[in-house]
């Protein structure tokens, strides 16, 4: 009984760690979706025309994320998807600013 009291906290910690690690290794579904939505939002305000460099960078990063995802490299896919989203948001902002300040 005394041994159970000692082992129980460690068992709980190990289980929590396992759940955390499992969440980190899964496919970055949300990140990929967010990046795609950010690219679409950038397209809708004319980023391919008005913020070409940033938009092209976002598209390249999205392709890299998709390639990594297809290879099963979820960590790299997540990293590239987050970068693609950031680049797409930058492109969107640049396009909006270009439109309001021609």
N, C-alpha and C positions, 0 to 999 in steps of 0.2 A: 504494500500500500504506500509506504513512504517513497519507494522507488517510482511509483506512478506519479506522485506529486512532483518529482524532480524531472521526469521525462516529459510530462505533459506540456509544459511551456515550450520546450525545444521542439516538440512535434508540431505544435501550433505555428511556431516561427518557420519551420521548414515548409509546412503546407502553404503559408502565406507567401513565402519566397517562391515556391513553385508556381503559384497562381500568377504572381507578378511577372516572373520570367516567361510564362506561357503567353501572357498578354503582349509582351515585347516582341516575341518571335512570330506572331501571327501576321498574316498579310495586311498591309497598310490600306485597307479598304477605304476608310474615312479620309485619309490623307490624299489618296488618288482621286477620290470624288471631289474633295475640296479644290484640288489643283485643276481638275477639268472644269469645274464651275467658275473658277477664277479666270481661266483662259476664255471661256465663253463670254464672261462679263467684259473682258478686255476686247474681244472681237466685236461685241455689240456697240462699243463706243468708238470703233475705228482704229484700234491699236495696230492692226497689221499695216495700216497706212500712216498713221500719225505718231506711232511709237515703235517703229520697225525694229530697232536694235533690241529693245527690252522684250518685245513680243517674240522675236525670233529666239532669243535666249530662253524664254519660258517654254516655247514649243520644243526646243532641243532638250531641255531638262525633263519635260514630260515624256518625250520619247525614251530618254535614258531611264526614267522611272519605270516605264512600261517594259523595257527590255530587262531591267533588273527583276521586276516582278515575274516575268515569264521564266527567268532563270531560277527563280526561287530565292533570290537574294533580297529578302524582305527588308533588312536593315538599310541597304543601299537604295532600294525602291522608296522607302519612307523618306530618306534623306533627300533624294532627288525630287520627290513629289512636293515636299515642303519648300524646296528651293524654287520649283516651278511655280508654285502658288505665289511665292513672294515676288518672283519676276513678273508674273502675270498681273499682280496687283500694282506693281510699279508701272508696267506698260499701260494699264487702265488709267492710272493717275496722270501719266504723261499725255495720253490721248485726250483726256478730259481737259487738261490744262491747255493743250494745243488748240482744241476746239474753242475754248473760251477766250484765248489770247492768240489769234491767228497772226 
